[in-house]
Amino acid sequence: MNELRESDDVYRRFQLIVNGPALFNAVVTGVELGLFDFLSGRGTATAAELVEFTAMEPHKLRVLLLGLTASGLVEKTADGYANHPVAERLLAATGPESWRHILRSWKTLYYPAFYHMTAALTAGTNSGIQAHEGTERTLYERLAHDADLAEIFHSAMSAFTLQTMPGLLTHLDVGQTRHLLDVGAGAGTNCAHLLSAHEDLTATLLDLPNVIDMAKTRLPAELTDRVEFCSADMLNDPFPTGADHVLFSHVLDTVSAEQAMSLVTKAFDVLPSGGKISVYGFSAADDERGGPLAARLSLYLNILATGRGMAWPVAEIAGWLRQAGCIAVEGVGDLPYEHAMVVGTKP
Ligand SMILES: C[S@@+](CC[C@H](N)C(=O)[O-])C[C@H]1O[C@@H](n2cnc3c(N)ncnc32)[C@H](O)[C@@H]1O
């Protein structure tokens, strides 16, 4: 029976999933203690050296290292402990793209909310949001009440944006674009990279007021004269005119299908003939059998962030663009991180 189970992929996945929260937190603790950085600098360290570095009780460190070696992110050899290349690449890095920012946000914001999943899904509301100050309906709006949490959230979002940036830079066609309207631009990470890569491109960043304030401080000084900022509620305020390309990057997944249709129509209406709409983000497989990143994001959106939306399949996004009036609608799925790009043109 055991042999049969060990060879069963679903059984192995089950064990990983149900033990995952403990291993997830072991990895976060490793980051918080600077253990991955220490191993990165040293190459290899003995248990005694790690005890000295962390100033932990030897037994507590032993237990933590068991968790980290079980995760595979730390390797145990005859010489001691070392980072696996995945840990070296994703966790020991200190840049803005480091997964450490994402893990900090998942520990602080995401996973406490997942406790409320059954209640939230059965009640049909994002009841996980009750842990956050305010009366607004979305996490994005409530974060305006907590600058520290907003910083954690947007640093994680920027890190994810940087991880998924290669797909955007490769598949977003701004060759003929003069002015890009980036709706739900976040802290401006996408725009900073796009403007750096295309010297004639200008852009408007549209987001909620507290996020635009953050974007203003984060955007590299040399780009500010090519950028306009627009503090607005994308759902209720009109879109600014003047752009010939509208980008929704990781935005339509946060809203309902009806709201997505309305946003795409608003974009269509402000574009000139020949203007483009590009939709980039997580996307579930068209048959909705996965994958895990799309599933996690869709659950998070519904129990915490907005109470609606999902990692929409390509066919659905393409349908909105056609319904709005776009022609030459094309979608590219299967991009890294379960992403897709769907593009349409105003005739
Ligand atoms: C998941 S983030 C995407 C950020 C960025 N576009 C990216 O690709 O990384 C969603 C963004 O939409 C913004 N947003 C959510 N609701 C909004 C609203 N009603 N009006 C304007 N922006 C909104 C959030 O503040 C957040 O910056």
The ligand as a Gaussian input file, in Angstrom:
#p B3LYP/6-31G(d) Opt

LIG

0 1
 C       -2.184000      43.447000      -8.900000
 S       -1.799000      45.108000      -8.980000
 C       -1.020000      45.287000     -10.560000
 C        0.048000      46.346000     -10.604000
 C        0.823000      46.461000     -11.919000
 N       -0.027000      46.784000     -13.032000
 C        1.586000      45.199000     -12.197000
 O        1.432000      44.590000     -13.245000
 O        2.386000      44.811000     -11.347000
 C       -3.375000      45.840000      -9.192000
 C       -3.319000      47.357000      -9.151000
 O       -4.614000      47.856000      -9.426000
 C       -4.826000      48.957000      -8.576000
 N       -6.270000      49.165000      -8.387000
 C       -7.141000      48.345000      -7.763000
 N       -8.374000      48.879000      -7.754000
 C       -8.259000      50.070000      -8.401000
 C       -9.184000      51.084000      -8.724000
 N      -10.475000      50.993000      -8.387000
 N       -8.740000      52.163000      -9.403000
 C       -7.444000      52.278000      -9.748000
 N       -6.514000      51.333000      -9.480000
 C       -6.923000      50.252000      -8.808000
 C       -4.150000      48.568000      -7.276000
 O       -3.891000      49.695000      -6.453000
 C       -2.895000      47.890000      -7.797000
 O       -1.834000      48.803000      -7.937000

